[in-house]
Amino acid sequence: MPAVLVEKTGHILTVSLNRPEKKNAVNCEVMCRLVDAWRQLDDDEELRVAILTGVGDTFCAGMDLSVIPKLSSGVADDEWEARVLADTDITMQCWLKTYRPTKPVIAAVEGNALAGGTEILQGTDIRVAADNATFGVTEVQRGLFPMAGSTVRLPQQMPYTVALELLLTGDSFTAQRAYELGLVGHLVPAGTALKKARQIAQRIADNGPLAVKAILQSVRSTFGMPEQEAWAIETPIGQAVFSTEDAMEGPIAFLEKRKPVFKGR
C-alpha cells in the first residue's frame, strides 16, 4: 500500500497519511506523495478543495527520525530517498511551507498531531479536530528545530505568549485547548472529524471555484498588512472575478431559484 492514499471524489481530493504502524510519521515516500497531491490539487481543474487526514488512530507523529541520518549520508536506499536528495525543497513543500496550493486544504485530525503533525496543520486553511486529538510542537525536546514553519506561523495563529511557551517547552496540549486558542475551528466527537471535514469541503466545492481561489489568494497576500496597502492588493484580485462566466451564472441562478452550475471560467 502507498504511504499516502489520494482519492478524488467529485470536486474533493482526500489525502490520507497511510503509515498507521508508524503513527503516520513522515518518511521520504510520504513527503514525495504529499507534494504530488498538492500539485494534483492545483493542476486538476475539476478539483476545488482537499482534505488532509490520517489512517488509524493518529493524524501524524511528525517526521520519521530515521530519515534524518539517511538523508545526511547522501546515499539513497530507494527511489523516494533519491527523489528527495535530488530536490531537497520537497522536504519543505510537503509540509505546506514553501508550497501552498491555490485551493483550500481542510485538516481532519484524530489522535496525536505532534511535531510535524502540528506544523503541517498550520499550513491548512480550515481545521477540524476530534475531541481525542493532541497537539504539540515537540521538536525542542529532541534538540531539534521545528523547520516546517512553526516559529513563524504559530505566534500568528494564537496568542504570542502561549505560542512561545509551547514552542520552547515542547509541551503537548488538548484538542479543547487548541479550539479555545483558535488553532482549530471545529471540535467534534472522536471518529467524526473526517465526516465534518467532508461536509465543509462539499460546501466549499458547491461555491464558485474562481471566487474561492481569489478569496484565498487575497487573504494570504494581505494578512497582517495595513488596510490601505491591503486594499491595493485585494481590489484587482476581486475585480477579476466579476469578469468571469461564473460571476454571471451565480446571480442568474439566484434569480431563477436554481442551483448555480459553476464551470471555473
C-alpha positions in Angstrom: 0.0 0.0 0.0 1.2 3.5 -0.7 2.3 5.6 2.3 -0.3 8.3 1.3 -3.7 7.5 -0.1 -5.1 10.0 -2.6 -8.8 9.8 -3.5 -10.7 12.1 -5.9 -14.5 12.2 -5.3 -16.2 14.8 -7.4 -14.5 18.1 -6.7 -12.9 17.0 -3.5 -9.4 15.4 -3.0 -8.9 13.4 0.1 -5.3 12.9 1.1 -4.7 10.3 3.9 -1.3 9.6 5.6 -1.1 5.9 5.5 1.6 4.6 7.8 -0.5 3.7 10.8 2.0 1.2 12.1 4.5 4.2 12.3 1.9 6.6 13.7 1.8 8.2 10.2 5.4 9.5 10.7 6.6 11.2 7.6 9.4 9.5 5.5 10.6 10.2 2.0 7.8 8.4 0.3 5.2 10.4 2.3 7.0 13.7 1.5 7.0 12.9 -2.2 3.4 11.7 -2.3 2.2 14.8 -0.4 3.9 17.1 -2.8 2.4 15.2 -5.7 -1.0 15.5 -4.1 -0.7 19.3 -3.6 0.3 19.6 -7.3 -2.6 17.4 -8.3 -5.0 19.7 -6.4 -3.7 22.7 -8.3 -3.4 21.1 -11.7 -6.7 19.3 -11.9 -9.4 21.9 -12.9 -12.1 19.6 -11.6 -10.7 19.7 -8.0 -11.8 22.6 -5.8 -10.8 21.6 -2.3 -8.7 19.0 -0.4 -8.9 17.2 2.9 -5.8 16.1 4.8 -6.2 13.3 7.3 -4.5 10.2 8.7 -5.3 6.5 8.6 -5.7 4.8 12.0 -5.7 6.4 15.4 -3.0 9.0 14.8 -3.1 12.0 12.5 0.7 12.4 12.3 3.5 11.9 14.7 5.8 14.2 12.7 9.0 13.3 10.9 10.3 9.8 10.9 13.6 10.5 12.6 15.2 7.5 11.0 15.1 9.6 7.7 17.5 12.3 9.0 20.7 10.3 9.1 19.8 8.6 5.8 19.5 12.0 4.1 22.5 13.3 5.8 24.6 10.5 4.3 23.6 11.5 0.8 23.1 7.9 -0.2 19.6 6.8 -1.3 18.2 3.4 -0.4 15.1 3.7 -2.6 13.5 5.8 -5.3 11.8 8.1 -2.8 15.1 9.0 -1.0 16.7 9.5 -4.3 14.0 12.0 -5.3 14.3 13.9 -2.1 18.1 14.1 -2.4 17.7 15.4 -6.0 15.2 18.0 -4.9 15.6 19.0 -1.3 12.8 21.5 -1.4 10.4 18.6 -1.3 11.2 18.4 2.4 9.6 21.9 2.8 6.9 21.7 0.1 5.3 18.6 1.6 4.6 20.4 4.9 2.7 23.2 3.1 5.6 25.6 3.9 7.3 26.6 0.6 4.4 25.4 -1.5 0.7 26.0 -0.7 -2.0 25.0 -3.2 -4.1 27.8 -4.6 -7.2 25.9 -3.4 -8.1 25.4 0.2 -6.9 22.4 2.3 -9.0 21.2 5.3 -7.4 19.2 8.1 -9.3 16.4 9.8 -7.4 15.4 12.9 -7.9 12.3 15.0 -5.5 11.3 17.8 -2.0 12.7 18.0 -0.8 15.6 15.8 2.6 16.1 17.2 5.8 17.9 15.9 5.3 17.9 12.1 1.7 16.9 12.7 1.0 20.3 14.3 3.3 22.0 11.9 1.5 20.8 8.7 -1.7 21.7 10.4 -0.7 25.4 10.4 -0.4 25.3 6.6 -4.0 24.2 6.2 -6.8 26.7 5.8 -9.7 25.1 7.8 -9.2 22.6 10.7 -11.5 20.0 12.3 -10.3 18.2 15.4 -11.7 15.2 17.2 -12.0 15.7 21.0 -9.3 12.9 21.4 -6.8 14.9 19.4 -3.5 16.1 20.9 -1.2 18.8 19.6 2.3 19.9 20.2 5.4 21.3 18.5 7.7 18.9 20.4 11.0 19.2 18.4 12.8 21.2 21.1 12.6 18.2 23.4 14.8 16.3 20.9 17.2 19.1 20.5 15.7 19.8 17.0 14.3 23.0 15.4 10.7 23.0 14.0 11.7 23.5 10.4 8.1 23.3 8.9 7.2 26.9 9.8 6.0 26.9 13.4 8.3 29.7 14.7 6.7 32.0 12.1 3.1 30.7 11.9 2.3 29.7 15.5 2.7 33.2 17.0 0.4 34.5 14.2 -2.3 31.9 14.8 -2.6 32.0 18.6 -1.6 34.5 21.3 2.2 35.2 21.2 3.0 34.2 24.8 1.1 30.9 24.5 2.8 30.1 21.2 6.3 30.8 22.7 5.6 28.7 25.8 4.5 25.8 23.5 7.5 26.2 21.2 10.1 26.5 24.0 8.7 23.7 26.2 7.6 21.3 23.6 4.6 20.5 25.7 1.5 19.0 24.1 -2.0 20.3 24.5 -5.5 19.0 24.1 -8.0 19.5 21.3 -10.1 21.5 23.7 -7.2 23.9 24.3 -6.5 24.1 20.6 -10.1 25.0 19.9 -10.1 27.7 22.7 -6.9 29.2 21.2 -8.4 29.2 17.7 -5.8 26.8 16.2 -8.7 24.6 15.1 -12.2 25.8 14.1 -14.3 22.7 14.9 -14.2 20.3 17.8 -16.2 17.1 17.2 -16.6 13.7 18.8 -13.9 11.1 18.2 -14.3 9.3 14.9 -16.2 12.1 13.2 -13.5 14.6 12.2 -13.4 13.3 8.6 -17.2 13.4 8.3 -17.3 17.0 9.4 -14.4 17.9 7.1 -16.3 16.4 4.2 -19.3 18.4 5.0 -17.3 21.6 4.9 -15.4 20.6 1.8 -18.7 20.0 0.0 -20.0 23.4 1.0 -16.8 24.9 -0.5 -17.0 22.8 -3.6 -20.5 24.0 -4.3 -19.4 27.6 -4.5 -17.8 29.4 -7.4 -14.3 27.9 -7.7 -12.7 31.1 -9.1 -14.2 33.1 -6.2 -12.9 30.6 -3.7 -9.4 30.8 -5.1 -9.5 34.6 -5.3 -10.6 34.9 -1.7 -7.9 32.5 -0.6 -5.3 34.5 -2.6 -6.4 37.8 -1.2 -6.4 36.6 2.5 -2.9 35.1 2.1 -1.5 38.1 0.2 -2.7 40.7 2.6 -2.5 39.0 6.0 -1.1 41.4 8.6 -0.8 44.3 6.2 -2.1 47.9 7.0 -5.5 48.3 5.4 -4.6 50.8 2.8 -1.8 48.6 1.5 -4.1 45.6 1.6 -6.8 47.3 -0.5 -4.4 47.9 -3.3 -3.8 44.1 -3.5 -7.4 43.0 -2.8 -9.1 45.2 -5.4 -7.6 43.8 -8.6 -8.0 40.2 -7.3 -11.7 40.8 -6.6 -12.4 42.8 -9.8 -11.0 39.9 -11.9 -13.7 37.6 -10.5 -16.5 39.9 -11.7 -15.5 39.4 -15.3 -15.9 35.7 -15.3 -18.7 33.5 -16.6 -19.2 32.1 -13.1 -19.9 35.6 -11.8 -22.7 35.9 -14.3 -24.1 32.4 -13.6 -24.4 32.9 -9.8 -26.8 35.9 -9.9 -28.8 34.4 -12.8 -29.2 31.1 -10.9 -30.3 33.0 -7.8 -33.0 34.9 -9.7 -34.1 31.7 -11.4 -34.3 30.0 -8.0 -31.9 27.1 -9.0 -28.6 25.8 -8.0 -25.8 27.5 -10.0 -23.6 25.5 -12.4 -20.1 26.9 -11.9 -17.6 26.0 -14.6 -14.5 27.7 -13.3 -14.3 30.2 -16.1 
